[in-house]
């Protein structure tokens, strides 16, 4: 009679238990692999769309409606006197400026005061038509006075500091802003403080910036700040140094920066090409030498591709990218004809900017279209959530199958162990009569 060993018992229990769950486990594992592949692909697509949107949004200007794709440049003839920043609405031209004086803050020092002078009276500080008062009756030190000034709720724009020089402590008051209207006026009912006010040292005098457009003797431009906005449409000027009498005026040249404009357009095309490359790899139908993409034939992905392609070729403000030298090669990759772009930009720079800043412009249209897919409640997000739910369900199913396997294994192990014991007992009985 054949002897049944414990190894045989374990082998049979394992094989039979595996057979019990084999078809269900194969199906669950196949689903798990499929869901993981889809999840990876959809996540990759969503990341690619988000990256594309971020790259496109980076082309926008400081406001949500301005792309600043058209880059202008501004250059002063002499360094160190002024800087300029220009927007897309700036018109090419040349301007001359003579800086007579820069705007300055008001700054005064009250000397000869000490802590012993505190504790009585009040100090009134004014700027233009505004003023505020400090009750000094509860103040015991110069430091306390400075703190009270800076912390006053109705402080009109003055900062107090203590400056030590040659063993003396000076209370220095400085206007927060430049301009003649920010001159500081002082009065006090405290005799010692009023004496210091009468003998105050003027460290800096509040004044407006005075600049002449057209050179010295031209049109006067007075401003409380050294930064002039709106003097020239689309241009912000900041003056940093005054001219001396007899200096040649500063010349500001404003013009298109073709290189920077081309670079911004190329960055847009590169972002598009990267996105389409990712979509292409995910949706490839495959060949005998290549693997079929995990999202091949997916209607949602095809809808995204068609929508983006349609917007790229659409006209905005009466113009489109094709008219500015953009075309697609046989693979669908967008390329730029620099010569055609330069010629079109020279003829119609406003049209190029209109593509990206006009009502319902290209960038905003891409944003709103792709947000349907990438938003927290978007289609791709919902799909990711659905796949994660399916993976969780499959994981539970596999856990249940493992429990079922363990139960079957233990049952078969017990059955074959009993069989082994019976057969071994029969062998022993048989040997007694041999």
Phi, psi and omega per residue, in radians:
X1 nan 2.425 -3.119
X2 -1.212 2.358 3.136
X3 -1.549 2.307 3.092
X4 -1.709 2.142 -3.123
X5 -1.708 2.939 3.117
X6 -1.161 -0.564 3.094
X7 -1.123 -0.705 3.119
X8 -1.119 -0.710 3.127
X9 -1.058 -0.820 -3.133
X10 -1.145 -0.672 3.138
X11 -1.113 -0.783 -3.133
X12 -1.166 -0.718 3.134
X13 -1.096 -0.696 3.134
X14 -1.152 -0.823 -3.100
X15 -1.102 -0.780 -3.110
X16 -1.206 -0.663 3.119
X17 -1.162 -0.691 3.093
X18 -1.113 -0.709 -3.131
X19 -1.091 -0.609 -3.126
X20 -1.078 -0.601 -3.053
X21 -1.943 0.035 -2.965
X22 -0.993 -0.903 -3.067
X23 -1.148 -0.735 3.138
X24 -1.172 -0.681 3.138
X25 -1.191 -0.702 3.115
X26 -1.073 -0.779 3.128
X27 -1.112 -0.776 -3.125
X28 -1.146 -0.722 3.131
X29 -1.153 -0.691 3.104
X30 -1.099 -0.750 3.101
X31 -1.116 -0.717 3.139
X32 -1.061 -0.777 3.114
X33 -1.097 -0.758 -3.141
X34 -1.109 -0.786 -3.126
X35 -1.142 -0.708 3.118
X36 -1.114 -0.699 3.114
X37 -1.127 -0.786 3.112
X38 -1.115 -0.739 -3.133
X39 -1.091 -0.760 3.115
X40 -1.075 -0.740 -3.117
X41 -1.189 -0.785 -3.133
X42 -1.148 -0.692 3.096
X43 -1.113 -0.722 3.106
X44 -1.094 -0.721 3.119
X45 -1.136 -0.793 -3.138
X46 -1.079 -0.723 3.104
X47 -1.094 -0.730 3.133
X48 -1.105 -0.717 3.119
X49 -1.163 -0.724 3.127
X50 -1.141 -0.722 3.110
X51 -1.102 -0.730 3.115
X52 -1.105 -0.805 3.138
X53 -1.073 -0.721 3.131
X54 -1.122 -0.727 3.134
X55 -1.122 -0.691 3.131
X56 -1.233 -0.737 3.133
X57 -1.096 -0.521 -3.137
X58 -1.150 -0.311 3.113
X59 -1.385 -0.208 3.140
X60 -1.240 2.766 3.101
X61 -1.482 -2.730 -3.072
X62 -1.289 -0.288 3.102
X63 -2.001 2.736 -3.040
X64 -1.158 -0.331 -3.070
X65 -1.781 -0.034 -3.085
X66 -1.985 2.156 -3.133
X67 -1.587 -0.487 -3.085
X68 0.971 0.645 3.069
X69 -1.181 -0.585 3.094
X70 -1.458 1.972 -3.061
X71 -1.735 2.196 3.029
X72 -1.874 2.775 3.111
X73 -2.187 2.666 3.100
X74 -2.366 2.233 -3.077
X75 -2.307 2.261 3.051
X76 -1.575 2.588 -3.100
X77 -1.207 -0.463 -3.116
X78 -2.252 2.288 -3.139
X79 -1.340 2.680 2.998
X80 1.631 -0.148 -3.096
X81 -1.788 -0.509 -3.058
X82 -2.866 2.782 3.010
X83 -2.272 2.764 -3.131
X84 -2.468 2.470 2.987
X85 -2.124 2.428 -3.051
X86 -2.186 2.559 3.074
X87 -1.842 3.140 -3.078
X88 -1.190 -0.313 -3.102
X89 -1.514 -0.094 -3.137
X90 -1.139 2.447 -3.130
X91 -1.744 2.390 3.128
X92 -1.015 2.436 3.137
X93 3.033 3.076 -3.141
X94 -2.234 2.375 -3.084
X95 -2.380 2.608 3.108
X96 -2.039 2.458 -3.130
X97 -2.334 2.490 2.992
X98 -2.154 2.115 -3.079
X99 -1.636 1.814 -3.131
X100 -1.321 -0.780 3.106
X101 -2.710 2.671 3.091
X102 -1.621 2.655 3.027
X103 -1.163 2.518 -3.103
X104 -2.427 2.741 3.054
X105 -1.489 2.760 3.023
X106 -1.544 2.391 3.137
X107 -2.584 2.151 -3.127
X108 -2.255 2.645 3.106
X109 -2.075 2.227 3.046
X110 -1.703 2.053 -3.031
X111 -1.876 2.834 3.033
X112 1.386 0.152 3.130
X113 -1.639 2.694 3.078
X114 -2.489 3.035 -3.133
X115 -1.054 -0.529 -3.101
X116 -1.183 -0.309 3.125
X117 -1.442 -0.135 -3.101
X118 -1.496 2.999 3.016
X119 1.831 -0.032 3.112
X120 -2.663 2.788 3.072
X121 1.336 -2.926 -3.137
X122 -2.494 2.819 3.098
X123 -2.188 2.192 3.112
X124 -1.912 2.247 -3.126
X125 -2.090 2.252 -3.114
X126 -2.233 2.724 3.007
X127 -2.501 1.982 -3.088
X128 1.061 -2.208 -3.121
X129 -1.584 0.002 -3.110
X130 -1.811 2.546 3.085
X131 -2.717 2.813 3.056
X132 -2.588 2.720 -3.066
X133 -2.120 2.563 3.092
X134 -1.994 2.121 3.059
X135 -1.365 2.015 -3.048
X136 -1.604 0.006 -3.055
X137 -1.108 -0.510 -3.126
X138 -1.792 0.195 -3.101
X139 -1.824 2.244 -3.041
X140 -1.944 -0.004 -3.103
X141 -2.638 2.802 3.060
X142 -1.084 -0.660 3.105
X143 -1.072 -0.699 3.107
X144 -1.148 -0.604 3.107
X145 -1.164 -0.773 3.123
X146 -1.068 -0.727 3.132
X147 -1.127 -0.703 3.138
X148 -1.139 -0.702 3.123
X149 -1.096 -0.858 -3.082
X150 -1.178 -0.483 -3.098
X151 -1.653 -0.019 -3.114
X152 -1.111 2.263 -3.092
X153 -1.148 -0.460 -3.128
X154 -1.820 0.329 3.066
X155 -1.011 2.149 -3.029
X156 -1.468 -0.011 3.096
X157 2.276 0.767 -3.116
X158 -2.237 2.407 3.093
X159 -2.005 2.312 3.139
X160 -1.861 2.381 3.070
X161 -2.418 2.760 3.058
X162 -1.816 2.222 3.132
X163 -2.093 2.182 -3.116
X164 -1.730 2.286 -3.116
X165 -2.586 2.167 3.109
X166 0.928 0.710 3.089
X167 1.445 -0.117 -3.140
X168 -1.784 2.674 3.102
X169 -1.915 2.186 -3.128
X170 -1.919 2.377 3.036
X171 -1.602 1.930 -3.083
X172 -1.814 2.216 3.118
X173 -1.956 2.260 -3.076
X174 -2.269 2.335 3.063
X175 -1.229 2.492 -3.125
X176 -1.265 -0.487 -3.096
X177 -2.122 2.793 3.081
X178 -1.476 2.949 3.065
X179 2.026 2.575 -3.103
X180 -1.050 -0.555 -3.107
X181 -1.225 -0.171 -3.113
X182 -1.690 0.236 3.094
X183 -1.034 2.434 -3.065
X184 -1.656 2.243 3.025
X185 -1.920 2.516 -3.054
X186 -2.360 2.509 2.995
X187 -2.706 2.653 -3.101
X188 -2.619 2.548 3.044
X189 -1.552 -0.048 3.058
X190 -1.549 2.097 -3.017
X191 -1.023 -0.783 -3.106
X192 -1.135 -0.711 3.136
X193 -1.183 -0.714 3.123
X194 -1.111 -0.657 3.081
X195 -1.066 -0.741 3.106
X196 -1.133 -0.625 3.109
X197 -1.149 -0.771 -3.132
X198 -1.091 -0.572 -3.119
X199 -1.819 0.380 -3.058
X200 -1.065 2.672 3.116
X201 -1.811 2.146 -3.135
X202 -1.456 1.907 -3.122
X203 -1.500 -0.587 3.109
X204 -2.666 2.417 -3.095
X205 -1.791 2.263 3.109
X206 -1.079 2.273 3.113
X207 -2.728 2.730 3.075
X208 -1.447 2.749 2.953
X209 -1.325 2.417 3.077
X210 -2.196 2.009 -3.117
X211 -2.230 2.470 3.122
X212 -1.899 2.195 3.052
X213 -1.504 2.207 -3.100
X214 1.715 0.175 3.133
X215 1.669 3.005 -3.118
X216 -1.009 2.229 -3.079
X217 1.599 0.029 3.128
X218 -1.475 -2.558 -3.133
X219 -1.374 2.156 -3.106
X220 -1.359 2.326 3.081
X221 -2.094 1.872 -3.119
X222 -1.824 2.391 -3.077
X223 -2.627 2.496 3.137
X224 -1.216 -0.377 -3.129
X225 -2.005 2.800 3.067
X226 -1.408 -0.076 3.090
X227 -1.800 2.179 -3.131
X228 -1.905 2.039 3.062
X229 -1.943 2.325 3.046
X230 1.561 -0.069 3.058
X231 -1.090 -0.756 3.015
X232 -2.080 2.221 -3.101
X233 -0.929 2.259 3.065
X234 1.380 0.135 -3.071
X235 -2.231 2.355 3.027
X236 -2.006 2.200 -3.086
X237 -1.990 2.361 3.043
X238 -2.213 2.072 -3.125
X239 -1.675 2.392 -3.028
X240 -2.146 -0.145 -3.117
X241 -2.661 2.432 3.134
X242 -1.496 2.600 3.042
X243 -1.379 2.724 3.004
X244 -1.665 2.717 3.113
X245 -0.976 2.322 3.132
X246 1.598 -0.160 3.095
X247 -1.149 2.573 3.009
X248 -1.210 2.507 3.139
X249 -1.140 2.746 3.066
X250 -1.383 2.378 3.100
X251 -1.857 2.211 3.102
X252 -1.908 2.094 3.100
X253 -1.874 2.197 3.132
X254 -2.020 2.302 3.135
X255 -2.821 3.031 3.120
X256 -1.250 2.410 3.011
X257 -1.749 1.555 -3.041
X258 -1.092 -0.684 -3.110
X259 -1.093 -0.802 -3.134
X260 -1.186 -0.646 3.117
X261 -1.145 -0.766 3.107
X262 -1.077 -0.703 -3.136
X263 -1.095 -0.697 -3.141
X264 -1.181 -0.724 3.114
X265 -1.133 -0.726 -3.131
X266 -1.122 -0.621 3.108
X267 -1.138 -0.593 3.076
X268 -1.160 -0.799 -3.141
X269 -1.127 -0.682 3.120
X270 -1.095 -0.720 3.132
X271 -1.109 -0.725 3.107
X272 -1.101 -0.819 -3.100
X273 -1.109 -0.645 3.100
X274 -1.125 -0.744 3.115
X275 -1.088 -0.840 -3.111
X276 -1.153 -0.541 3.070
X277 -1.120 -0.723 3.110
X278 -1.150 -0.797 3.118
X279 -1.064 -0.706 3.138
X280 -1.069 -0.747 -3.127
X281 -1.220 -0.515 -3.133
X282 -1.400 -0.387 -3.042
X283 -2.011 0.105 -3.117
X284 -1.033 2.435 -3.110
X285 -1.340 -0.268 3.095
X286 1.450 2.747 3.099
X287 -2.397 -3.059 3.109
X288 -1.120 -0.372 -3.101
X289 -1.857 -0.069 -3.114
X290 -2.389 2.736 -3.096
X291 -1.477 2.498 3.081
X292 -1.174 2.397 -3.123
X293 -1.178 2.579 -3.097
X294 -1.143 -0.332 3.132
X295 -2.020 0.383 3.124
X296 -1.057 2.301 3.126
X297 1.351 0.074 -3.132
X298 -1.267 2.110 -3.057
X299 -1.155 -0.598 -3.133
X300 -1.142 -0.740 -3.136
X301 -1.172 -0.708 3.101
X302 -1.100 -0.614 3.116
X303 -1.154 -0.710 3.101
X304 -1.091 -0.839 -3.118
X305 -1.050 -0.786 -3.131
X306 -1.132 -0.701 -3.121
X307 -1.132 -0.802 -3.129
X308 -1.156 -0.776 3.117
X309 -1.050 -0.707 3.138
X310 -1.106 -0.732 3.140
X311 -1.175 -0.649 -3.137
X312 -1.073 -0.583 -3.091
X313 -1.659 -0.114 -3.092
X314 -1.315 2.678 3.082
X315 -1.587 2.440 3.070
X316 -2.275 2.162 -3.085
X317 1.138 0.448 3.097
X318 1.497 0.037 3.133
X319 -2.320 2.822 3.070
X320 -2.454 3.020 -3.089
X321 -1.122 -0.549 -3.128
X322 -1.027 -0.687 3.140
X323 -1.192 -0.234 3.115
X324 -1.909 0.506 2.982
X325 1.519 0.219 3.137
X326 -1.666 2.278 3.113
X327 -2.522 2.888 3.141
X328 -1.883 2.384 3.081
X329 -1.469 -3.027 -3.047
X330 -1.112 -0.402 3.136
X331 -1.570 -0.046 -3.114
X332 1.607 -0.021 3.141
X333 -1.304 2.336 3.140
X334 -1.429 2.357 3.110
X335 -2.242 2.803 -3.091
X336 -2.082 2.192 3.004
X337 -1.527 1.809 -3.023
X338 -1.060 -0.689 -3.124
X339 -1.136 -0.815 3.121
X340 -1.106 -0.665 3.132
X341 -1.125 -0.812 -3.138
X342 -1.049 -0.740 -3.124
X343 -1.159 -0.774 -3.131
X344 -1.167 -0.658 -3.137
X345 -1.169 -0.675 3.128
X346 -1.150 -0.622 -3.113
X347 -1.362 -0.656 -3.038
X348 -2.519 1.232 3.126
X349 -1.142 -0.619 -3.139
X350 -1.119 -0.629 3.125
X351 -1.121 -0.688 3.117
X352 -1.100 -0.777 3.124
X353 -1.156 -0.595 -3.139
X354 -1.092 -0.548 3.081
X355 -0.955 -0.623 -2.996
X356 -1.935 -0.147 -3.108
X357 -2.190 -0.238 -3.103
X358 -1.179 3.008 3.136
X359 -1.048 2.247 -3.109
X360 1.074 0.685 -3.046
X361 -1.146 3.054 -3.055
X362 -1.042 -0.832 -3.101
X363 -1.115 -0.810 3.125
X364 -1.113 -0.643 3.128
X365 -1.157 -0.719 3.088
X366 -1.108 -0.748 3.136
X367 -1.014 -0.896 -3.072
X368 -1.178 -0.600 3.137
X369 -1.199 -0.815 -3.073
X370 -1.333 -0.413 3.131
X371 -1.100 -0.481 3.093
X372 -1.025 -0.522 -3.097
X373 -1.703 -0.634 -2.978
X374 -1.716 -0.224 -3.110
X375 -1.094 2.879 -3.115
X376 -1.058 -0.404 3.080
X377 -1.947 0.281 -3.070
X378 -1.318 3.019 -3.057
X379 -1.126 -0.732 -3.128
X380 -1.228 -0.637 3.089
X381 -1.099 -0.746 3.108
X382 -1.102 -0.646 -3.132
X383 -1.204 -0.708 3.079
X384 -1.062 -0.780 3.135
X385 -1.088 -0.710 3.140
X386 -1.122 -0.744 3.132
X387 -1.157 -0.665 3.089
X388 -1.120 -0.664 3.088
X389 -1.113 -0.737 3.130
X390 -1.132 -0.698 3.116
X391 -1.144 -0.657 3.096
X392 -1.119 -0.702 3.129
X393 -1.150 -0.729 3.121
X394 -1.138 -0.681 3.111
X395 -1.071 -0.723 3.088
X396 -1.117 -0.699 -3.140
X397 -1.105 -0.737 3.126
X398 -1.167 -0.629 3.071
X399 -1.107 -0.730 3.125
X400 -1.145 -0.655 3.109
X401 -1.154 -0.635 3.091
X402 -1.132 -0.706 3.087
X403 -1.110 -0.724 3.114
X404 -1.123 -0.694 3.110
X405 -1.093 -0.812 -3.124
X406 -1.045 -0.712 -3.141
X407 -1.144 -0.788 3.137
X408 -1.117 -0.738 -3.127
X409 -1.051 -0.810 -3.133
X410 -1.125 -0.641 3.132
X411 -1.152 -0.841 3.138
X412 -1.155 -0.625 3.135
X413 -1.094 -0.717 3.139
X414 -1.160 -0.754 -3.125
X415 -1.084 -0.822 -3.079
X416 -1.314 -0.459 3.044
X417 -1.170 -0.742 3.088
X418 -1.080 -0.730 3.128
X419 -1.092 -0.739 3.139
X420 -1.062 -0.736 -3.119
X421 -1.149 -0.711 3.129
X422 -1.104 -0.813 -3.088
X423 -1.192 -0.647 3.102
X424 -1.143 -0.655 3.107
X425 -1.135 -0.705 3.113
X426 -1.134 -0.668 3.115
X427 -1.088 -0.723 -3.131
X428 -1.144 -0.711 3.135
X429 -1.139 -0.741 -3.130
X430 -1.097 -0.660 -3.095
X431 -1.207 -0.387 -3.139
X432 -1.240 -0.455 -3.108
X433 -1.818 0.119 -3.119
X434 -1.236 nan nan
